[in-house]
């Protein structure tokens, strides 16, 4: 089937799902292939809390946003052009960020009555017309993935976990991303589990083929590689920051005084006698005696003595502060 190719100058995609749906991996792989393709890009991973929230709830949503373009960009973007929502929680948590006309790719298998109730939906937003302002693509991602992996010797749970690779394959086809790097990554990641490796590769190809053959997507998008001007010497200096005397070397090539003191303090720190059993080793080398004050305290003044006392602890001439 021949699909129409539409050229774009930039796209913002957000992968969102439960913390166990592999959205960070899918977003990272999409980013790697986008960088290989030559686009300029910026990413924004959004991790849930370390204490994982119950599955399917709003606090447990994990997302990964990537902004790529054919020109120089500086931010990961604010309003995603595409939202991949793997469950109702992912849709509700990110819907407010979408502009009118944005694409929503929703996994219909997870929009069950129980999951809808968890996030406060009274009805199914994929069916009640509440998403009419967006380009909705309701796909049974989980069931199609499981169907594509029926020939592999893996459990149904393992097959369902590959749905992130299906979504990655679909988005890779939709935006004409390379696939070779992802295949190499899967071969490396699951080298000790060849059946899981082949299942994930098959899920990726299933997502790619779904976009290529189904009528749900009549348009394929193209974002050309970025053409960036080479940085000049002055620009590189500006990126590195202005020269500040005292850091490394000053304008006359001399080392900064602070750096010298820090290096001297680190060197003399190793000459201090150690306590306990290790002290005997130092005594054998003639370093076991108490080190002079100027070695124990490189700053030149005892640490636990008052500023108005000399090295022996005696008051200096004149009045001594209490």
C-alpha positions as CSV (number, residue, x, y, z in Angstrom):
1,X,0.0,0.0,0.0
2,X,1.4,3.4,-1.1
3,X,1.1,6.0,1.7
4,X,1.3,9.7,1.3
5,X,4.5,11.3,2.7
6,X,4.1,14.6,4.5
7,X,7.2,16.7,5.2
8,X,7.5,18.3,8.6
9,X,10.2,20.6,10.1
10,X,9.8,19.4,13.7
11,X,7.8,16.9,15.8
12,X,7.3,16.4,19.5
13,X,6.4,12.8,20.6
14,X,5.5,11.7,24.1
15,X,5.5,8.0,25.1
16,X,3.3,7.5,28.2
17,X,2.2,4.5,30.1
18,X,2.4,2.6,33.4
19,X,5.8,2.4,35.1
20,X,6.2,-1.2,33.9
21,X,5.2,-0.6,30.2
22,X,8.7,0.2,29.1
23,X,8.1,3.7,27.9
24,X,11.5,4.9,28.9
25,X,13.1,2.2,26.8
26,X,10.9,2.9,23.8
27,X,11.6,6.6,24.0
28,X,15.3,6.1,24.5
29,X,15.5,3.8,21.4
30,X,13.5,6.3,19.3
31,X,15.9,9.0,20.4
32,X,19.0,6.9,19.5
33,X,17.6,6.2,16.0
34,X,16.7,9.9,15.6
35,X,20.2,11.0,16.5
36,X,21.6,8.4,14.0
37,X,19.3,9.7,11.3
38,X,20.8,13.2,11.8
39,X,18.0,15.2,13.4
40,X,18.7,17.8,16.1
41,X,16.8,16.7,19.2
42,X,16.1,17.3,22.9
43,X,14.5,14.9,25.4
44,X,12.6,15.0,28.6
45,X,12.2,11.7,30.6
46,X,9.6,11.8,33.3
47,X,10.0,9.1,35.9
48,X,7.5,8.2,38.6
49,X,8.4,8.0,42.3
50,X,10.8,5.3,43.5
51,X,8.0,3.8,45.6
52,X,5.9,2.5,42.7
53,X,2.3,3.5,42.7
54,X,-0.5,1.0,42.0
55,X,-0.7,0.0,38.3
56,X,-3.0,2.1,36.3
57,X,-3.1,5.1,38.6
58,X,-2.1,8.7,37.8
59,X,0.9,8.8,40.2
60,X,2.3,5.7,38.4
61,X,2.5,7.2,34.9
62,X,5.9,7.2,33.3
63,X,6.6,9.2,30.1
64,X,9.4,10.1,27.7
65,X,9.2,13.1,25.4
66,X,11.5,13.7,22.4
67,X,11.5,16.8,20.3
68,X,13.4,16.4,17.0
69,X,13.7,18.7,14.0
70,X,15.6,19.6,10.8
71,X,17.0,22.7,12.4
72,X,18.7,23.7,15.7
73,X,16.4,23.3,18.7
74,X,17.0,24.1,22.4
75,X,14.1,22.7,24.4
76,X,12.1,19.4,24.6
77,X,9.0,21.3,23.8
78,X,5.8,22.0,25.7
79,X,2.9,20.7,23.6
80,X,3.3,17.2,22.1
81,X,2.2,16.6,18.6
82,X,1.8,12.9,19.3
83,X,0.8,11.1,22.5
84,X,1.2,7.4,22.8
85,X,-1.1,6.4,25.7
86,X,-0.8,2.8,26.9
87,X,-3.6,3.1,29.4
88,X,-6.3,5.5,30.7
89,X,-4.0,7.0,33.3
90,X,-1.5,8.0,30.7
91,X,-4.2,9.6,28.6
92,X,-5.7,11.6,31.5
93,X,-2.3,12.7,32.9
94,X,-1.1,14.1,29.6
95,X,-4.2,15.2,27.8
96,X,-4.1,18.8,29.1
97,X,-0.7,19.3,27.4
98,X,-1.9,18.4,23.9
99,X,-2.9,21.1,21.4
100,X,-6.0,20.8,19.3
101,X,-5.4,18.5,16.3
102,X,-2.7,16.4,18.0
103,X,-2.4,12.7,17.3
104,X,-3.4,10.3,20.1
105,X,-2.4,6.6,19.7
106,X,-4.3,4.8,22.5
107,X,-4.0,1.1,23.5
108,X,-7.7,0.1,23.6
109,X,-7.0,-3.2,25.4
110,X,-6.2,-1.3,28.6
111,X,-9.3,0.9,28.6
112,X,-11.3,-1.5,30.7
113,X,-14.0,-0.5,33.1
114,X,-11.7,-1.2,36.1
115,X,-8.9,0.9,34.7
116,X,-11.2,3.8,33.7
117,X,-12.6,3.8,37.3
118,X,-9.1,4.1,38.8
119,X,-8.5,7.4,37.2
120,X,-12.0,8.8,37.5
121,X,-13.5,8.3,34.1
122,X,-17.2,7.7,34.1
123,X,-17.2,6.6,30.5
124,X,-14.7,5.5,27.9
125,X,-13.1,8.7,26.4
126,X,-12.3,6.7,23.2
127,X,-16.0,6.2,22.5
128,X,-17.9,9.1,24.0
129,X,-16.7,11.8,21.6
130,X,-14.7,13.8,24.2
131,X,-11.6,13.5,22.1
132,X,-13.1,14.9,18.9
133,X,-10.7,17.8,18.9
134,X,-7.8,15.4,18.4
135,X,-6.7,12.8,15.8
136,X,-7.5,9.6,17.6
137,X,-6.0,6.3,16.6
138,X,-7.5,3.6,18.9
139,X,-5.4,0.4,18.5
140,X,-5.5,-2.9,20.3
141,X,-1.8,-2.8,20.9
142,X,-1.6,-5.5,23.6
143,X,-3.7,-8.1,21.8
144,X,-2.1,-7.5,18.4
145,X,1.3,-8.0,20.0
146,X,0.3,-11.2,21.7
147,X,-1.2,-12.5,18.4
148,X,2.0,-11.7,16.6
149,X,4.1,-13.7,19.2
150,X,1.9,-16.8,19.3
151,X,4.7,-18.9,17.6
152,X,7.3,-18.2,20.3
153,X,7.9,-20.3,23.4
154,X,7.1,-17.5,25.9
155,X,4.3,-16.9,28.4
156,X,1.5,-14.5,27.7
157,X,2.9,-12.1,30.3
158,X,6.2,-12.0,28.5
159,X,4.4,-11.4,25.2
160,X,2.4,-8.5,26.7
161,X,5.6,-6.9,27.9
162,X,6.7,-6.6,24.3
163,X,4.0,-4.1,23.5
164,X,6.4,-1.3,23.9
165,X,8.4,-2.7,21.0
166,X,5.2,-2.8,18.9
167,X,4.6,0.9,19.7
168,X,8.2,1.7,18.9
169,X,8.0,-0.1,15.6
170,X,4.8,1.7,14.7
171,X,6.3,5.2,15.5
172,X,9.5,4.2,13.7
173,X,7.6,3.5,10.5
174,X,5.3,6.6,11.0
175,X,8.3,9.0,11.1
176,X,10.7,7.0,8.9
177,X,13.2,6.1,11.6
178,X,16.0,3.6,11.0
179,X,15.5,0.1,12.5
180,X,18.9,-1.5,12.3
181,X,20.1,0.1,15.6
182,X,17.1,-1.2,17.5
183,X,17.6,-4.7,16.2
184,X,21.3,-4.6,17.2
185,X,20.3,-3.3,20.7
186,X,17.8,-6.1,21.2
187,X,20.4,-8.7,20.2
188,X,22.8,-7.3,22.8
189,X,20.3,-6.8,25.6
190,X,18.8,-10.3,25.3
191,X,21.9,-12.2,24.2
192,X,21.4,-14.7,27.0
193,X,17.6,-15.1,26.3
194,X,17.4,-15.7,22.5
195,X,13.7,-16.5,22.6
196,X,12.9,-13.2,24.3
197,X,15.2,-11.4,21.9
198,X,13.4,-12.9,18.8
199,X,10.0,-12.1,20.3
200,X,10.9,-8.4,20.9
201,X,12.3,-8.2,17.4
202,X,9.1,-9.7,16.0
203,X,7.0,-7.3,18.0
204,X,8.9,-4.4,16.6
205,X,8.4,-5.7,13.0
206,X,4.7,-6.2,13.8
207,X,4.3,-2.6,14.7
208,X,6.2,-1.5,11.7
209,X,4.1,-3.7,9.4
210,X,0.9,-2.6,11.1
211,X,1.5,1.0,10.2
212,X,2.6,0.1,6.7
213,X,-0.4,-2.0,5.8
214,X,-3.4,-0.8,7.9
215,X,-5.7,1.9,6.8
216,X,-5.5,3.6,10.3
217,X,-2.5,5.6,9.1
218,X,-2.8,7.0,5.6
219,X,0.1,9.4,6.0
220,X,3.8,8.8,6.7
221,X,5.8,11.8,8.0
222,X,9.3,12.8,7.1
223,X,11.6,15.1,9.0
224,X,14.9,15.6,7.2
225,X,18.3,15.6,9.0
226,X,19.3,18.9,10.5
227,X,21.8,21.1,8.7
228,X,23.7,22.9,11.4
229,X,26.5,25.4,10.9
230,X,29.9,24.4,12.3
231,X,30.8,26.1,15.5
232,X,33.4,28.9,15.3
233,X,36.2,29.3,17.8
234,X,34.5,32.2,19.5
235,X,31.3,30.2,19.8
236,X,33.1,27.3,21.4
237,X,34.8,29.7,23.9
238,X,31.3,31.1,24.7
239,X,30.0,27.6,25.4
240,X,32.9,26.7,27.6
241,X,32.5,30.0,29.5
242,X,34.7,33.1,29.9
243,X,38.2,32.7,31.1
244,X,38.5,33.3,34.9
245,X,42.0,33.8,36.3
246,X,42.6,31.4,39.2
247,X,41.0,28.4,37.4
248,X,43.7,26.2,36.0
249,X,46.0,29.0,34.6
250,X,45.7,32.8,34.5
251,X,46.2,34.9,31.4
252,X,50.0,34.9,31.8
253,X,50.1,31.1,32.0
254,X,50.6,30.9,35.7
255,X,48.6,28.4,37.8
256,X,45.9,29.9,40.1
257,X,46.8,30.1,43.7
258,X,43.7,28.2,44.8
259,X,44.5,25.3,42.6
260,X,48.1,25.1,43.9
261,X,46.9,25.1,47.5
262,X,44.3,22.3,46.8
263,X,47.0,20.2,45.1
264,X,49.4,20.7,48.0
265,X,46.7,19.9,50.5
266,X,45.8,16.6,48.7
267,X,49.5,15.7,48.5
268,X,50.2,16.3,52.1
269,X,47.0,14.6,53.2
270,X,48.6,11.3,52.2
271,X,51.6,11.9,54.4
272,X,49.5,11.9,57.6
273,X,50.1,9.0,60.0
274,X,47.2,6.5,60.0
275,X,45.7,5.1,63.2
276,X,45.3,1.5,64.3
277,X,47.1,-1.5,62.7
278,X,48.2,0.4,59.6
279,X,50.4,2.7,61.7
280,X,53.0,-0.1,61.9
281,X,53.6,-0.1,58.2
282,X,54.4,3.7,58.3
283,X,56.8,3.2,61.2
284,X,58.6,0.6,59.2
285,X,59.2,3.2,56.5
286,X,60.1,5.9,58.9
287,X,56.9,7.9,58.6
288,X,55.3,6.6,61.8
289,X,56.3,9.6,63.9
290,X,53.9,12.4,64.4
291,X,54.0,14.6,61.4
292,X,54.9,18.3,61.8
293,X,52.2,20.8,62.1
294,X,52.8,22.2,58.6
295,X,52.0,18.7,57.3
296,X,49.1,17.9,59.5
297,X,47.4,21.2,58.7
298,X,48.4,22.5,55.3
299,X,46.5,25.8,55.9
300,X,49.3,26.8,58.2
301,X,47.2,27.2,61.3
302,X,46.0,24.6,63.8
303,X,42.4,23.7,63.3
304,X,41.3,23.4,66.9
305,X,43.1,26.5,68.2
306,X,41.9,30.0,68.5
307,X,43.1,32.6,66.0
308,X,44.8,34.5,68.8
309,X,47.0,31.5,69.9
310,X,50.3,30.5,68.5
311,X,51.2,26.9,67.5
312,X,52.0,25.9,71.1
313,X,48.5,27.1,72.2
314,X,49.9,30.1,74.2
315,X,48.1,33.5,74.0
316,X,49.5,36.0,71.6
317,X,50.6,39.4,72.8
318,X,47.8,41.7,73.7
319,X,44.2,41.1,74.6
320,X,42.8,37.6,73.9
321,X,39.2,37.2,73.1
322,X,37.2,35.0,75.5
